[in-house]
Amino acid sequence: MMLVAYLDRINMPVAASSMMAALHLTKTQWGFALSAFTLGYAIMQAPGGHFADKYGSRWILISAIVIWSIFTGLTGLASSLAMLIAIRVIFGFGEGIENGAQYRLVGLYFEPKERAFANSIFLSALALGPAFGTPIAAWLVAGWGWERMFGVFAVAGLAVSAILIALLPRDKPATAAEPSKGSPGGGFAGVLKLPSSWLCAGSYFLFNAAFWGFLSWVPNYLREDRHIPLVKSGMVGALPYFAGFVGMMLAGYLGSSVFANRRPVLVAACYLLAAGGLLIALTAGSVFVCLCGLCFCGFFLYGGFGPFWAVAIDLAPPNARGVFTGSVNCCGQIGAFGSQIIIGFLADRMKSFSGAILFMTGALICSAMVMLALQRFFKAQESLLADNGR
């Protein structure tokens, strides 16, 4: 399911040049089109988590993939900026309702120490989707046109929804789960009282400003600043995402073993090293070194996902994991929404992506600082869990 989600997210950036030419859009306008998805995605995060906590995850997940697959196909029918924005907002609604349901399942079925690696396994689709989707989408755009490309991805999503209906296990709402000793009650009000929720949300806000810039603008950067043709840029543009898959597996394993007690520190280290990779790419004198920098960035950018969401699940009240993770993801998507507009604006004004890369680098460094501040809350939660287990 997550693989299809990220196949459907990468196709817009790959088709950017063709769509911008067909719809007569500037980079600033394209930034608004990209951010339309994250607007809808952000709006539905907390409600989706609330419904998962209340009703269970199965039909939330099935409904989500059906909605976003339909609107993936409709993207190929867009004939104006306004129409494109409207379609992508509703596409974002579909993808937005599923995150809380997924993290809720991880919290229910995996022990705390296992969650970083468990998250990394299912979130590996965040890297594999762009890794496989980038060259496939580039080939489809070059051979069939961007309109038909969206139709192909829509059919793939609907096929996966049928598989989910057949195989996804039924689950019950988490009514039996009770808050840990000393933890606040569930729901939005309880989550808002937790300082850890605000720190998680702040870190993810800043991280997503960089991550969605990386996901949405790297194909354009390779074509325009590094002058790589469309199909070739689709192939080489997939390399940072393959590196991201490796990084995600390694960091997820470390987050469930060596760094199980220091996951926020591990996440902070990943973000700082990813920022270093962006600077290598920016200052590289050759395409090869630039790609090495992007792969280095991708390795650590994706590496932080599993440990980060393990931290969020651990800090959430057990009866409000959907709301907690959904609220954190909501703030992250607000960061993504703003960053895609800012990056498009900077690229238009500076006639290159240099300013955008520096913006993303700064966001990662700030996010790392917030994660380091979160370590003491994580340790306190571990102590509370240990006391409850006695």
C-alpha positions in Angstrom: 0.0 0.0 0.0 2.8 2.4 0.9 4.6 1.5 -2.2 1.7 2.6 -4.3 1.3 5.8 -2.3 4.8 6.8 -3.1 4.6 5.8 -6.7 1.7 8.2 -6.9 3.6 11.0 -5.1 6.7 10.9 -7.3 4.8 11.0 -10.7 4.1 14.7 -10.5 7.7 15.7 -10.0 8.8 13.5 -12.9 6.2 14.9 -15.2 6.9 18.5 -14.0 8.5 19.8 -17.2 5.9 18.4 -19.5 3.0 19.5 -17.3 4.4 23.0 -16.8 4.8 23.4 -20.5 1.3 22.0 -21.3 -0.5 24.1 -18.7 1.8 27.2 -19.1 2.9 27.3 -15.5 5.9 29.0 -13.8 7.9 27.3 -11.1 6.1 29.4 -8.5 2.7 28.2 -9.8 4.1 24.7 -10.0 5.1 25.0 -6.3 1.4 25.8 -5.5 0.3 22.7 -7.5 2.7 20.5 -5.6 1.7 21.9 -2.3 -2.0 21.3 -3.0 -1.4 17.6 -2.2 0.2 18.4 1.1 -2.6 20.8 2.1 -5.2 18.0 1.7 -2.8 15.5 3.3 -2.3 17.7 6.3 -5.9 18.4 6.9 -6.9 14.7 7.1 -4.0 13.5 9.4 -5.6 14.0 12.8 -9.1 13.1 11.7 -7.8 10.0 10.1 -6.0 9.0 13.2 -9.1 9.7 15.3 -11.3 7.5 13.2 -8.6 4.7 13.3 -8.6 4.9 17.1 -12.4 4.8 17.2 -13.3 2.3 14.5 -10.2 0.3 13.7 -7.7 0.5 10.7 -9.0 -1.9 8.1 -11.6 0.2 6.2 -9.8 3.4 6.8 -6.8 2.0 4.8 -9.0 0.5 2.1 -11.0 3.7 1.6 -7.8 5.7 1.5 -6.2 3.9 -1.4 -9.4 3.9 -3.4 -9.8 7.6 -3.1 -6.3 8.5 -3.9 -6.1 6.1 -6.9 -9.2 7.7 -8.5 -7.8 11.2 -8.1 -4.4 10.0 -9.4 -6.1 9.1 -12.6 -8.1 12.4 -12.7 -4.8 14.3 -12.5 -4.2 13.4 -16.1 -7.4 15.2 -17.1 -6.3 18.6 -15.5 -6.5 21.4 -18.0 -5.7 24.4 -15.8 -3.9 25.3 -12.6 -7.1 25.7 -10.6 -8.4 22.2 -11.8 -5.0 20.7 -11.0 -4.9 22.2 -7.5 -8.5 21.0 -6.7 -7.7 17.4 -7.9 -4.5 17.2 -5.9 -6.1 18.5 -2.7 -8.6 15.7 -2.8 -5.8 13.3 -3.7 -4.2 14.5 -0.5 -7.3 13.8 1.5 -7.2 10.2 0.4 -3.6 9.6 1.4 -3.9 11.7 4.5 -6.4 9.5 6.3 -4.2 6.4 6.2 -1.2 7.4 8.2 -2.6 7.3 11.7 -4.2 3.9 11.0 -0.9 2.4 9.9 1.1 3.7 12.9 -1.7 2.5 15.2 -1.3 -1.0 13.9 2.5 -0.9 14.5 1.8 0.2 18.1 -0.7 -2.6 18.6 1.3 -5.5 17.1 4.9 -4.7 18.0 6.7 -4.3 21.2 8.4 -0.9 21.9 12.0 -2.2 21.1 10.8 -3.6 17.8 9.1 -0.6 16.5 12.0 1.3 14.8 12.8 -1.7 12.6 9.1 -2.5 12.0 8.5 1.1 10.9 11.5 0.9 8.6 10.3 -2.2 6.9 6.9 -0.9 6.0 8.2 2.7 5.4 10.8 1.3 3.1 8.2 2.0 0.4 9.0 5.7 0.9 12.3 5.0 -0.7 11.4 2.1 -3.0 8.4 3.9 -4.5 10.5 6.8 -5.9 13.3 4.5 -6.7 11.2 2.3 -9.0 8.6 5.0 -9.8 11.0 7.7 -11.0 12.4 5.7 -14.1 9.0 4.1 -14.8 7.2 7.5 -14.7 9.9 9.1 -16.9 9.6 6.2 -19.4 5.8 6.6 -19.5 5.9 10.3 -19.9 8.4 10.1 -22.7 6.5 7.3 -24.5 2.8 7.8 -23.7 2.6 11.4 -22.4 1.9 12.6 -18.9 -1.9 12.2 -19.1 -1.7 8.4 -19.7 1.0 8.0 -17.1 -1.4 9.1 -14.4 -4.0 6.6 -15.7 -1.5 3.7 -15.4 -0.7 4.5 -11.8 -4.4 4.8 -10.9 -5.1 1.3 -12.2 -2.2 0.0 -10.1 -3.6 1.6 -7.0 -7.1 0.1 -7.6 -5.6 -3.3 -8.1 -3.8 -3.1 -4.7 -7.0 -2.0 -3.0 -8.7 -5.2 -4.2 -5.8 -7.2 -2.6 -6.2 -5.3 0.7 -9.9 -6.1 0.7 -9.1 -9.8 0.4 -6.0 -10.0 2.7 -6.0 -7.2 5.2 -6.9 -8.7 8.6 -9.9 -7.3 10.5 -9.1 -5.4 13.6 -11.1 -4.0 16.4 -11.0 -0.4 17.8 -8.4 -0.1 20.6 -11.1 0.2 23.3 -9.3 -2.2 25.5 -6.0 -0.2 25.5 -5.7 1.9 28.6 -3.3 4.8 29.1 0.0 4.0 30.9 0.3 4.9 34.5 0.7 8.7 34.8 -0.2 9.4 31.1 -2.9 11.7 30.0 -6.2 10.6 28.5 -6.6 10.1 24.7 -8.1 12.4 22.2 -7.0 15.7 20.8 -7.1 17.5 24.2 -4.9 14.9 25.9 -2.3 15.0 23.0 -2.1 18.8 23.0 -1.1 18.8 26.7 2.0 16.8 26.0 5.2 18.8 25.4 6.6 15.8 23.6 3.9 16.0 21.0 4.8 19.6 20.2 8.5 18.8 20.0 7.8 15.8 17.7 5.5 18.0 15.6 8.1 20.8 15.4 10.9 18.5 14.3 8.7 16.8 11.7 7.6 20.2 10.4 11.2 21.2 9.8 12.2 17.8 8.4 9.4 17.7 5.9 10.4 21.1 4.6 13.6 19.4 3.4 12.2 16.0 2.6 9.5 17.1 0.3 11.9 19.5 -1.4 14.1 16.5 -2.0 11.2 14.3 -3.2 9.5 16.9 -5.3 12.3 19.0 -6.9 15.3 16.7 -7.4 14.2 15.5 -10.8 13.9 19.2 -11.9 17.2 20.1 -10.3 19.0 17.3 -12.3 17.4 18.4 -15.6 17.8 22.1 -15.2 20.9 22.7 -13.1 22.8 19.6 -14.1 21.4 19.4 -17.6 20.5 15.7 -17.6 17.8 14.6 -20.2 14.4 13.4 -19.0 14.7 9.6 -19.3 18.3 9.6 -18.1 17.4 11.9 -15.2 14.7 9.4 -14.3 17.3 6.6 -14.1 20.0 8.5 -12.2 17.4 10.3 -10.1 16.3 6.9 -8.7 19.8 6.3 -7.2 19.3 8.5 -4.1 16.1 6.6 -3.3 17.8 3.2 -3.5 20.4 4.6 -1.1 17.5 5.8 1.0 16.2 2.2 1.2 19.5 0.9 2.5 19.8 3.8 5.0 16.3 3.1 6.2 17.0 -0.6 6.9 20.3 0.1 8.6 19.0 3.0 10.8 15.8 1.0 11.6 17.9 -1.9 12.8 20.1 0.4 14.9 17.1 2.1 16.3 15.8 -1.3 17.5 19.2 -2.5 18.9 22.2 -0.3 19.6 20.3 3.0 19.8 17.0 1.7 21.1 17.5 3.9 24.2 18.7 6.9 22.2 16.5 7.0 19.2 16.1 10.8 19.1 19.9 11.2 19.0 20.1 8.7 16.2 17.4 10.7 14.2 19.3 13.9 14.9 22.5 12.4 13.5 20.7 11.2 10.4 19.3 14.7 9.7 22.7 16.4 10.2 24.4 14.0 7.9 21.6 14.4 5.3 22.2 18.2 5.4 25.9 17.5 4.7 24.9 15.4 1.6 22.9 18.4 0.3 25.9 20.7 0.6 28.1 18.2 -1.2 25.6 18.1 -4.1 25.3 21.9 -4.2 29.1 22.5 -4.3 30.0 19.5 -6.6 32.0 20.3 -9.7 30.7 17.3 -11.6 27.5 15.4 -12.1 29.1 12.3 -10.5 30.0 14.0 -7.3 26.6 15.7 -7.2 24.9 12.3 -7.5 27.1 11.0 -4.7 26.0 13.9 -2.5 22.4 13.3 -3.3 22.8 9.5 -2.5 24.5 10.4 0.8 21.7 12.7 1.6 19.0 10.1 0.6 20.7 7.5 2.7 20.4 9.5 5.9 17.2 11.4 5.0 15.3 8.2 4.8 17.3 6.6 7.5 15.6 8.8 10.1 12.0 7.6 9.3 11.9 4.3 11.3 13.5 5.6 14.5 11.5 8.9 14.4 8.1 7.2 14.1 9.2 4.7 16.8 9.8 7.7 19.1 6.4 9.1 18.2 4.6 5.8 18.9 6.4 5.3 22.2 5.5 8.8 23.4 1.9 8.6 22.4 -0.8 7.5 24.9 -1.7 3.9 24.0 -5.4 4.8 23.5 -4.5 7.8 21.3 -1.7 6.6 19.0 -3.7 7.4 15.9 -4.5 11.0 17.0 -0.9 11.6 18.3 0.9 10.3 15.1 -1.8 12.0 12.9 -1.3 15.3 14.6 2.5 15.1 14.3 2.2 14.2 10.6 -0.3 17.1 10.1 2.4 19.6 11.3 4.9 17.9 9.1 2.7 18.4 6.0 2.3 22.0 6.9 6.0 22.3 6.6 5.9 20.4 3.3 3.2 22.7 2.0 5.1 25.9 2.7 8.5 24.5 1.6 7.3 23.5 -1.9 6.0 27.0 -2.5 9.2 28.6 -1.1 11.4 26.3 -3.2 9.5 27.1 -6.4 9.8 30.8 -5.6 13.5 30.7 -4.9 14.2 28.7 -8.1 12.2 31.2 -10.1 14.0 34.3 -8.6 17.5 32.8 -8.5 17.3 30.9 -11.8 18.8 27.9 -10.1 18.1 25.6 -7.1 21.1 26.9 -5.0 18.9 28.9 -2.6 16.4 26.1 -2.3 19.1 23.6 -1.3 20.5 26.0 1.3 16.9 26.4 2.6 16.5 22.6 2.9 19.9 22.3 4.6 19.0 24.8 7.3 15.6 23.1 7.9 17.4 19.7 8.5 19.9 21.3 11.0 17.1 22.9 13.0 15.1 19.7 13.0 18.1 17.8 14.4 18.4 20.3 17.2 14.7 19.8 18.2 15.3 16.0 18.2 18.2 16.4 20.6 15.8 18.3 22.9 13.3 15.5 22.7 15.8 12.9 24.1 15.0 13.7 27.8 11.3 13.2 27.2 12.0 9.9 25.5 14.2 8.8 28.5 11.4 9.8 30.9 8.9 7.8 29.0 11.1 4.7 29.1 11.5 5.1 32.9 7.7 5.3 33.2 7.2 2.1 31.1 9.8 0.3 33.2 8.0 1.3 36.4 4.7 0.1 35.0 6.2 -3.2 34.2 7.3 -3.9 37.7 
